Amino acid sequence: MKTMTKAILGAMFLMATPALANDSYHVYKTSNGECEIDTRDHAKMKDQRGTDQCMGHFSNRTDAEKVRSSQVKSGSCKCPSGNNC
C-alpha cells in the first residue's frame, strides 16, 4: 500500500513540475498605486484587479521581488500593505 501511495504521489509531482516551470511572475502597478507580484496574465489581472499595467515579466519570484523593490524605492509605486519591499 505504501509503495502504491508513493508511486501516485511521484506521478502527481512529475505532472505538476512542467506547469510550475512555466509560471511567469509579473510586477503590476495596481489601480491604488501598489506594486504587486502575481502570476496572472494581463487579461485576468485587468478583470480581477482593475489594471494590466505590467512593469516586467520574470521566470522566478526573486527577480520579480528585486524589480518591485527598485520600483518602490524610485517612487513609481508603493509597497502593498503587509509586505516588506
N, C-alpha and C positions, 0 to 999 in steps of 0.2 A: 504494500500500500504506500509506504514512504517513497519507494522508487518511482511509482506512478505519479505521485504528487510532485516530486522533484522534476520529473520529465515534463509535466504540464506547465509548471512554473517556468522552467527553462524555455519552453516553446513560446510562452507568452512574452517573456523578456526579449527573445530574438525577434519576434514580430513587432514589438514596440520600439526597438532600437532604431530602425530606419526613420520612423516617424519623429522620434526625438532628435535625431541628427539633422532633420530638415527644418527644425524650428528656427525661426529667424526672429531676432529681437529688434524692436523698433523703439526709438525715442520719439514720443509725441509731445507736442505742446497742446495741452487741453484748453477748452474754452475759458477756464478760470485762471489760465496762465501758468499752470503747474507743468513740469516736465515729468512725464510718466513713461515707464518702460513696459512694453506689452508685446505679446506675440500675435495679437490680432492683426489681420490685414487692414488696409486703409478703409475699405467699404464697411467692414464690421466696426471698426473704431468710430467712423463717422456716425453710424446708426446708434451705437451704444454710448458714446461719449460726446457726440456733437462736434467732433473735429477729426480731420485727417491730416493735420499739419505735421508731417513727419520730419524729424531733424536728423535722421540717419537709420541705416539698417546694419545689423551686426549678427554674426553667426554665434556669438556667445554673450552671455549676460555681463561678464566682466567688462568687455569693451563698451557695451551699452551704458553701464554704470559710470565709466570714465567720461564718456561724452556728456551724459546727463550732468555730472558734477561740474564739468567745464562750462556747460551752458548756464547752470545756476550761478556759478562764480562770475560769469560775464554779464549776468543780469538779463539774459534772454528769456529766462523763465524762472519760476520759483520751485523750491523743493516741495513735493507733496507732504502734507502733514503726516507725522508718524514715521517718516523716512529720514535716514541720515545721508545727506548729499554731500 
